[in-house]
Amino acid sequence: MGRAFNFGSTEKIKIIDLVNKIIKLSGNRNIKPIILDEVKKEITDQYLSCKLAESVFKWKPDYMLEEGLKETYNWYKEYFRKII
């Protein structure tokens, strides 16, 4: 039987806060998320735990969330600049 492992930030963050961090990184303050809020019985708070990966593999994240977002955003920005 297999096991599922989560790898990521250990920081708990709401999706809207993550979206706002990415918008801030983009430097485009004109982007406004559209929240339709049409789904009924949606899970309001859901977080992934990396505890299993930490205990089995002795894994720890190399980046904090802000640093990882910044590096990822800059990588994609350069990548799309090259192909366009």
Legacy VTK file of the C-alpha trace (Angstrom):
# vtk DataFile Version 3.0
C-alpha trace
ASCII
DATASET POLYDATA
POINTS 84 float
0.000 0.000 0.000
1.373 3.407 -0.956
1.686 6.530 1.131
1.027 10.129 0.179
3.625 12.767 1.051
3.204 16.520 1.022
6.236 18.674 0.267
5.954 22.411 0.609
5.948 25.309 2.960
5.174 24.608 6.566
3.423 27.987 6.706
-0.362 27.927 6.892
-1.797 30.440 4.431
-5.194 31.115 2.920
-5.441 30.997 -0.876
-6.475 34.660 -1.107
-3.377 35.629 0.889
-1.198 33.536 -1.434
-2.797 35.183 -4.475
-2.168 38.615 -2.968
1.497 37.752 -2.339
1.886 36.759 -6.008
0.162 39.944 -7.164
2.521 41.958 -4.973
5.523 40.154 -6.499
4.246 40.971 -9.996
4.304 44.670 -9.206
0.930 45.035 -10.926
-1.356 46.570 -8.317
-4.251 46.722 -10.819
-4.894 42.983 -10.630
-7.895 42.266 -8.430
-8.945 38.663 -7.703
-12.546 37.834 -8.546
-14.147 35.739 -5.818
-17.460 34.296 -6.943
-18.208 32.428 -3.709
-20.760 30.263 -5.518
-19.778 26.856 -4.171
-21.900 25.562 -1.323
-20.461 23.462 1.504
-16.878 24.258 0.496
-14.082 23.538 2.972
-13.212 26.921 4.453
-9.778 26.069 5.851
-7.584 23.281 4.532
-3.868 22.931 5.061
-1.386 20.289 3.992
1.057 18.834 6.491
4.649 17.927 5.667
5.079 16.031 8.947
5.114 12.595 7.281
7.857 13.649 4.833
9.778 15.198 7.716
9.586 12.045 9.827
10.171 9.443 7.089
12.753 11.274 4.966
14.074 13.814 7.511
12.974 16.387 4.907
12.842 20.104 5.601
11.990 22.878 3.120
14.970 24.809 1.725
12.897 27.957 1.249
10.404 29.916 3.257
7.211 30.715 1.341
8.095 34.318 0.385
11.538 33.338 -0.896
10.215 30.359 -2.878
7.427 32.435 -4.453
9.882 35.151 -5.459
12.305 32.695 -7.042
9.507 30.832 -8.834
7.889 34.044 -10.092
11.218 35.355 -11.415
11.992 32.037 -13.107
8.671 32.051 -15.000
9.069 35.726 -15.857
12.451 35.024 -17.487
11.234 31.828 -19.136
8.288 33.513 -20.849
10.435 36.499 -21.808
12.706 34.111 -23.753
9.957 32.258 -25.622
7.791 35.227 -26.569
LINES 1 85
84 0 1 2 3 4 5 6 7 8 9 10 11 12 13 14 15 16 17 18 19 20 21 22 23 24 25 26 27 28 29 30 31 32 33 34 35 36 37 38 39 40 41 42 43 44 45 46 47 48 49 50 51 52 53 54 55 56 57 58 59 60 61 62 63 64 65 66 67 68 69 70 71 72 73 74 75 76 77 78 79 80 81 82 83
